[in-house]
Amino acid sequence: MDTAHQWILNLGAQYGVNPYIFGAIYVGAIPFFLLSVGWLIRRARAGRSTVVPTLCAGLCFVSAYLYLAIAGRNIPVWVWIFLAVLVTYGAWSTIRDTRRKIAAAREAEAD
């Protein structure tokens, strides 16, 4: 365990990113992301604009990677490719699930 911890700290030092800050942003953004998605669903069900909640959810979703982009240095290209794939899949999955929840809520209202 100590070897893995030291490896993570060394990676952080090598790339200019504090792994504890990255982890705190990553985990800390989860409740705000979920609240934003809930807000988005409520506004969509009410037929109101979902632009602001969508932007908030998106910002929460990528916040840790924004920290990496701002604070990091010499990040390998493969990391950016991996993160792009991860973010793209996550966005697609979130959009799909949110649309399902909105549709289910509208069906429940119609009944």
N, C-alpha and C positions, 0 to 999 in steps of 0.2 A: 504494500500500500504506500509506503514511504517513497518507493521508486516512482510510482505513477504520479504521486503528488509533486515530486521534484521535477518530473518530466513536464508536467503541465505548467509549473512555474517557469521552467526554462523556456518553454514555447512562448509564454507570455512576455518574458524579457526579450526574447529574440525578435518578436514581432511588435513590441511596444504596446501591448495590451495587457491590462491587469485582468487575469482570469476571474478574480473574485468580483470585480466590477461587471465584467461581461455576464457572469452567472447571475448576479443580483439584478441586472437589467432584464435578462432573459426571463427569470422566474418572477420578478416583480411586475413585469408587464402583463402577465397572464390574467390577473383579475380585471385589469383595465380593458384588456382585449375582450374578455367575456362580457363585461358591462357594455362595451361599445356595440357588440353584436346584439345583445338584448335590446339596446336602444334602437339599433337599426331595424330590428324585427318589429318593435312596437310602432315605429314611425311608418314602416312599409305597410303594416296592417291598417294603420289609420289613413293611408293614402297621402302621407306627407313626404317631403323631400328626405332622402337618405344620404345626401352628399356628405354632410358633416360627420354623422356616425360612421360612414364608410371610411372616410379619411382618418378618423380617430382609430378605428380598428386596424387599418393598414399601418399607421404609424406605430401602434403598439406591437404589431406583428413583426415589424422589421427593426425595432428600436435597438436591439442588441447588435444587429449587423450594421446599423448606422454608427454605433460606437466603434465597431471594428474598422469601418471605413474611415472614420475621422481620426481615431487614435492610432490605428495600426500602421505599420510600415513594412515594406518588403513582403507583403502577403503574396504567397504563390498564386499563380493564375488558376491552378486546379481548385484552390479553395473558393475563389470567386465563382467558378463554374459550378461547383458543388452547391454553394449557397444560392446561386441563381435557380438551379433545379429545385432545391428545397423550398425556396420562397414561391416559385411558380406552382409547384404541387400544392403547397399549403394554401395559397390563394385560391386555386381551383377547388380544392376540397372545401374550404370555408364558404366560398360562393355557392357551391352545390348544396351544402348542408343548410345554409341560410335560406336559400330559395325553397328548399323542402319545408323548412319550418314556417316560412311565410305562407306557402301554399296550404299547409296543414291548418294554420291558424285561420286562413280565409275560409276553408271548408268548414271548420268548426263554427265560424260566425254565420255561415249560410244555413247551417242546420237548425 
